[in-house]
Amino acid sequence: MIIDTHVHLDNKQYYEDIEEVIERAMQNGVGQFVIPGADPADLPRAKELSAKHKSVYYAVGMHPYDIKNFNESIIREYAKDDKCIAIGECGLDYFRLPEEEAEKAAEIAAQKEVFRAHIRLANELKKPLIVHIREASHDARLILEEEESAGGVLHCFNADEELLPLAKRGFYFGIGGVLTFKNARKLVDVLPKIPKERLVIETDGPYLTPHPHRGKRNEPLYTSLVAEKMAELLGMLQSEIEDLSTENAQRLFGINTL
């Protein structure tokens, strides 16, 4: 069995065939799904899907691009739900900062403030974090350490070795379709340096579709392609990677086998 630890099943790209997407994945060995919270507008659908499907769980949080929507009371309310198993996705993303220096500084400060708020809530509520980091590794690592985060997952791990020490602080590393890209040399090189007990699999569907389906909508079915590539690079059987990553994900999120 494989667990897709990060898939936006609440995304509009799945509206027309969500039942088929879930069924297709489950028929091909995907046993559980975690929907990350990114935009509060999508949370009702995430909660609805998790209530309808025993295999679906979700998280509550605000993506760095949506920090203007941050509302602590919303997070606390959704976190009461048994199917809400994590806080996030949250974090830092410096990829699309304003060009004007004052606006850039204000955006970075706002992202840091909201990220810290997520970490504190996760620690208080005793739920793992789902962390998004893009071109902000140093600042993100410092904040996680300063706030004494209890751990979680570095979603779509960016292959920055500066983040590897976070494995000792309770963090797991989400590996997705990027690993199969021809230009993913850095991630290919770093993968063996990640402790095996800290590896989990994700799709980030509908985005970052793995080879050979790049250009198409991503979906949980394609986790097997990620597991296959991980097995190749780590000199393991694909079944061993699937078992290992599943055990890791269940330990991370506190969920049991079906």
RAWO-V143242 format. One record per run of one state. SS is the DSSP state (@ for helix, = for strand, . for the rest). FROM is the first residue (numbers start at 1). TO is the last residue. If there is no record, write none. Layout:
BEGIN
ss=SS from=FROM to=TO
ss=SS from=FROM to=TO
END
This chain:
BEGIN
ss=. from=1 to=1
ss== from=2 to=4
ss=. from=5 to=11
ss=@ from=12 to=14
ss=. from=15 to=17
ss=@ from=18 to=27
ss=. from=28 to=29
ss== from=30 to=35
ss=. from=36 to=39
ss=@ from=40 to=52
ss=. from=53 to=55
ss== from=56 to=60
ss=. from=61 to=63
ss=@ from=64 to=69
ss=. from=70 to=71
ss=@ from=72 to=79
ss=. from=80 to=83
ss== from=84 to=93
ss=. from=94 to=100
ss=@ from=101 to=125
ss=. from=126 to=127
ss== from=128 to=134
ss=. from=135 to=136
ss=@ from=137 to=146
ss=. from=147 to=151
ss== from=152 to=155
ss=. from=156 to=160
ss=@ from=161 to=169
ss=. from=170 to=170
ss== from=171 to=175
ss=. from=176 to=176
ss=@ from=177 to=180
ss=. from=181 to=184
ss=@ from=185 to=191
ss=. from=192 to=195
ss=@ from=196 to=198
ss== from=199 to=201
ss=. from=202 to=219
ss=@ from=220 to=234
ss=. from=235 to=237
ss=@ from=238 to=253
ss=. from=254 to=258
END
